[in-house]
Amino acid sequence: MQKLKVIYEFVLGILKNRYGAATVLALGWITFISDIDLPFIIGEQIELKKMTIEVQKITEKNDDLILKLIEIDENPKVLERIARERYFMKKPFEEVYRIVD
């Protein structure tokens, strides 16, 4: 109870001073009322971290695809294998059997 009274007197002393009251009002305004308030900033920081992780994953995937593209350009056998596997292409007079699970 004694601590509460000390805190109350401290806050009352600050609010009696016009500069202290203006400071408390400004901090309250910045923290809760303005368009860019503290909860908004925290939410944006969380979203920024998520997007940074997503960009990192996409960059890694892009690097892998670039390596695959270089491999396809350099080796025609890889291109033939991909054409046969993905697009079911075949050589003339060749039969292709597709096994469905």
N, C-alpha and C positions, 0 to 999 in steps of 0.2 A: 504494500500500500504506500509505503514511504517513497519507493522508487517511482511509482506512478505520479505522485505529487511533485517530485523533482522534475520529471519529464514535462508535466503539465506547466509548471512554472517556467521552464526553459522555453517551451513553444510559445507561451504567452508573452515572454520577454522578447522573443524574436518578432512576433506579430505586432507588438506595440511600436517597434522601430519601423518607419516607413520603408526603409531600404530592405530590411529583412522580410517585410510583408510582400514587397514587390518581387523579391527573389523567390519566395515560396510560391507566389502566384505564377511567375514565369516558369518555374520548374514544373508546376502542376499543368500549366498550359502545354508545355513542350512534351511532357510525358503522356498525357491522356487526351487532350482535346484537339490539338492541331491535326492537319491532314496527314502529316508524316510523324506519327507518334511512336512511342516505344514499342508497343505490340506490332505495329506495321513493320518497323525496322527489324525486329526479331524474326518475324515471318518471312521477310525478304531474304534475310541471311540464311535461314533454313532452306528456302527454295534455291538460293544461289549455290549452296553446297550440293544439293541434289543434282542441279544442272551441271555443275563442274564434274561430278562423278559420271554423269551420263555422257558428257563430252569426251571424257577420258576413255570410256568404253567404246564409243563410236570411233575415236581416233585409232585405238588398237585394232578394231575391226577393219577400218579403212587401210591400215598398214598391211594387215594380212591379205586383203583383197589385192592390194598393189603388188605384193609378192607373188600371188597366184597369177596375176595378169602378166607379170614379167616372165614367169615360168611358161605360161601358155605361148607367149610371143617367141621365146627362145627354143622351145622344144615342140615340134609338130606332132610327136607321138602323144603328148599330153592333150593337145587339142583334139586329136582323133579319139582318145579315150573319153574325154568329156562329151564329145558329140555322140558317141555310141551310148554312153551311160544315161545322159540326161535327155537327149532328144531322139533316142532309138534310131539313129541313123545306121545305115548298113552299106556294105559294098555291093556292087552289082552281083547278082546270082548268089546272094548269101541270105540265109534265113535267120531271123532273130526270134528267140523264144523269150518271153517275159514271164517270170515266175512271180505270182502274187501270193502274198502270205495271208 
